[in-house]
Amino acid sequence: MIRVAIINDTRPTNHYGCMLVMENLTRLLEQQGVEIVWTWPVGVDWRKHKRQIKKQAKVDAIIVNGEGTIHHSENRKHARALSEFASFAKTELQLPCYLINATLHKNTAQAYEYLKAYRLIYVRDKGSLEELHSFGLTGFYVPDLTFAKAGHYVYEPSKPACVIDTALKSEIPLLKQYCQEHGFDFRSMVVARPSNANFFKSPRPFVKNIFKWLKGDRNISTQPSAFIQYLVEHEMVITGRYHTVSMCLKNKIPFVAIESNTPKISFLLDDALKNRSRIISFSELSQLDLEAFAHYSQEELKYLQAFIIRAESDIEQMIMTIIGDIQKNRPGENGYIND
């Protein structure tokens, strides 16, 4: 049996999209008989815990969940940490390392130099692939893991539009105000739980998080399936969240998107719908004509259906390719076999 570890386990965030990614990844690996021996949580800089990582149970390889983390590496330590991990794994753990599900955007040349240590690199949009190629690296485009074949939801709306938050916290009050003016439901992709923040590191966010949990989030499920069911019950979705958009696309729920902290939503729509017409700016929200976005056009549906079928197939093939590479390059007595 192949034994692996996963770096950047995003389940502790209680973010529906991040949890769905991990849910699909673990399921796909386990279906192929791969044992996930241990994981390293998102947000904990592994570079400060090298000794602890070296003491972890023995595995054959390490898979790094890139998610939306590896961007603007000059100013973001977690982007640098994920880019550097493969070099550490290769030289100090003697293990092959695989980067999957990554968005790459405006990183330094040094970050891409570190990425060369990965055995295989899979990015979740063609924009990231172009940036990777511009630095002389080889990679593969496979859509986000939220598009993996799993679950079945029927779009049968019984409620008007809903609004899902954005990664840009400064704009959340604007979205809430829009909801109040139009009588729409507002929902966050992150469910408040006491574990979401640390009082000693971030006292103010911790208090706000506890208040949100006590006020109502403690009664909200953290299951991604429950969130998707919530989405399909609404006529359409307005959101600044990448994974809300991916869930809407996968389940053919009409939506309007507001770009996030990188162009990842734009890149996703380039791939899935061949246009960015469903993207608006925050300044356009007050004049938003919902009827113009309330239905998919026949052209959109044609492109979207083809994209979903291809995404499901490519994700399964990615997992099989990684497993095959691990089998060929399992560590022997003297460590990592192939450079």
Secondary structure, 3 states (H helix, E strand, C coil): CCEEEEEEECHHHCEHHHHHHHHHHHHHHHHCCCEEEEEEECCCCHHHCHHHHHCCCCCCEEEEEEECCCECCCCCHHHHHHHHHHHHHHHHCCCCEEEEEECCECCCHHHHHHHCCCCEEEECCHHHHHHHHHCCCCCEECCCHHHCCCCCCCCCCCECCEEEEECCHHHHHHHHHHHHHHCCEEECCECCCHHHCCCCCCHHHHHHHHHHHHHCHHHCCCCHHHHHHHHHCECCEEEECHHHHHHHHHCCCCEEEECCCCCHHHHHHHHHCCCCCCEECHHHHHHCCHHHHCCCCHHHHHHHHHHHHHHHHHHHHHHHHHHHHHHHCCCECCECCCC
